[in-house]
Amino acid sequence: MSYTYPIDEVYWSKEEIIDVVNFYSMVEQAYEKGVDRDELMLAYTRFKQIVPSKSEEKTLCGQFEKESGYSCYRAVKQAKGLSKGDKLKM
């Protein structure tokens, strides 16, 4: 991994930064080796509690995709189409 995660160190608490990084990590796992659908959705729910604004979500996820090549949007969209307990592999 030779890129950085887009985070807001000014407004987010240490716990919130950890939770956002966990979400980005889950998206990476979905692309690289697969991830449990429920774990990704739980991480996304927490991400949305920290980043409730759709425009801020698009900005952060856009930066993440530009850096990593992994799309948060596509991963979450695919996960929403799966059943509970399924594994997501992008």
C-alpha positions as a Markdown table, in Angstrom:
| # | Residue | x | y | z |
|---|---|---|---|---|
| 1 | Met | 0.0 | 0.0 | 0.0 |
| 2 | Ser | 1.6 | 3.2 | -1.1 |
| 3 | Tyr | -1.2 | 5.7 | -0.6 |
| 4 | Thr | -2.8 | 7.5 | 2.3 |
| 5 | Tyr | -6.4 | 7.4 | 3.6 |
| 6 | Pro | -8.4 | 10.6 | 3.3 |
| 7 | Ile | -9.2 | 11.5 | 6.9 |
| 8 | Asp | -10.2 | 14.6 | 8.8 |
| 9 | Glu | -7.8 | 14.9 | 11.7 |
| 10 | Val | -9.2 | 18.3 | 12.8 |
| 11 | Tyr | -12.8 | 17.4 | 13.4 |
| 12 | Trp | -12.8 | 13.6 | 14.0 |
| 13 | Ser | -11.9 | 12.0 | 17.2 |
| 14 | Lys | -9.3 | 9.2 | 17.5 |
| 15 | Glu | -12.0 | 6.6 | 17.6 |
| 16 | Glu | -13.8 | 8.1 | 14.5 |
| 17 | Ile | -10.5 | 8.1 | 12.6 |
| 18 | Ile | -10.0 | 4.4 | 13.5 |
| 19 | Asp | -13.5 | 3.6 | 12.4 |
| 20 | Val | -13.2 | 5.4 | 9.0 |
| 21 | Val | -9.8 | 3.7 | 8.4 |
| 22 | Asn | -11.5 | 0.4 | 9.2 |
| 23 | Phe | -14.2 | 1.1 | 6.5 |
| 24 | Tyr | -11.5 | 1.9 | 3.9 |
| 25 | Ser | -9.7 | -1.3 | 4.9 |
| 26 | Met | -12.8 | -3.3 | 4.4 |
| 27 | Val | -13.3 | -1.9 | 0.9 |
| 28 | Glu | -9.7 | -2.9 | 0.2 |
| 29 | Gln | -10.3 | -6.4 | 1.4 |
| 30 | Ala | -13.4 | -6.7 | -0.7 |
| 31 | Tyr | -11.2 | -6.1 | -3.8 |
| 32 | Glu | -8.2 | -8.0 | -2.7 |
| 33 | Lys | -9.5 | -11.2 | -1.1 |
| 34 | Gly | -13.1 | -10.8 | -0.3 |
| 35 | Val | -14.9 | -9.7 | 2.9 |
| 36 | Asp | -18.0 | -10.7 | 4.8 |
| 37 | Arg | -20.9 | -8.6 | 3.5 |
| 38 | Asp | -22.3 | -7.9 | 7.0 |
| 39 | Glu | -18.9 | -6.7 | 8.3 |
| 40 | Leu | -18.6 | -4.3 | 5.4 |
| 41 | Met | -22.2 | -3.0 | 5.9 |
| 42 | Leu | -21.5 | -2.5 | 9.6 |
| 43 | Ala | -18.3 | -0.6 | 8.9 |
| 44 | Tyr | -20.3 | 1.5 | 6.3 |
| 45 | Thr | -23.0 | 2.3 | 8.8 |
| 46 | Arg | -20.4 | 3.6 | 11.2 |
| 47 | Phe | -18.7 | 5.6 | 8.4 |
| 48 | Lys | -22.1 | 7.2 | 7.7 |
| 49 | Gln | -22.5 | 8.1 | 11.4 |
| 50 | Ile | -19.2 | 10.0 | 11.2 |
| 51 | Val | -19.7 | 11.3 | 7.6 |
| 52 | Pro | -23.5 | 11.9 | 7.3 |
| 53 | Ser | -23.2 | 14.4 | 4.4 |
| 54 | Lys | -23.6 | 12.7 | 1.0 |
| 55 | Ser | -21.3 | 15.3 | -0.6 |
| 56 | Glu | -18.6 | 14.8 | 2.0 |
| 57 | Glu | -18.9 | 11.0 | 1.5 |
| 58 | Lys | -18.5 | 11.5 | -2.3 |
| 59 | Thr | -15.4 | 13.7 | -1.7 |
| 60 | Leu | -13.7 | 11.3 | 0.7 |
| 61 | Cys | -14.6 | 8.2 | -1.2 |
| 62 | Gly | -13.5 | 9.9 | -4.5 |
| 63 | Gln | -10.1 | 10.7 | -2.9 |
| 64 | Phe | -9.8 | 7.2 | -1.7 |
| 65 | Glu | -10.6 | 5.8 | -5.1 |
| 66 | Lys | -8.2 | 8.1 | -6.8 |
| 67 | Glu | -5.4 | 7.0 | -4.4 |
| 68 | Ser | -6.1 | 3.3 | -4.2 |
| 69 | Gly | -8.2 | 2.4 | -7.3 |
| 70 | Tyr | -10.9 | 0.9 | -5.0 |
| 71 | Ser | -14.4 | 2.2 | -5.2 |
| 72 | Cys | -16.3 | 2.5 | -1.9 |
| 73 | Tyr | -19.5 | 3.2 | -3.9 |
| 74 | Arg | -19.2 | 0.0 | -6.0 |
| 75 | Ala | -18.3 | -2.1 | -3.0 |
| 76 | Val | -21.2 | -0.9 | -0.9 |
| 77 | Lys | -23.7 | -1.1 | -3.8 |
| 78 | Gln | -22.6 | -4.7 | -4.5 |
| 79 | Ala | -22.9 | -5.6 | -0.8 |
| 80 | Lys | -26.4 | -4.1 | -0.6 |
| 81 | Gly | -27.4 | -6.6 | -3.3 |
| 82 | Leu | -26.2 | -9.6 | -1.4 |
| 83 | Ser | -27.9 | -11.6 | 1.4 |
| 84 | Lys | -26.8 | -11.5 | 5.0 |
| 85 | Gly | -23.9 | -13.8 | 5.6 |
| 86 | Asp | -22.7 | -13.7 | 2.0 |
| 87 | Lys | -19.1 | -13.0 | 1.1 |
| 88 | Leu | -18.3 | -10.0 | -1.1 |
| 89 | Lys | -15.5 | -10.3 | -3.7 |
| 90 | Met | -15.1 | -7.5 | -6.2 |
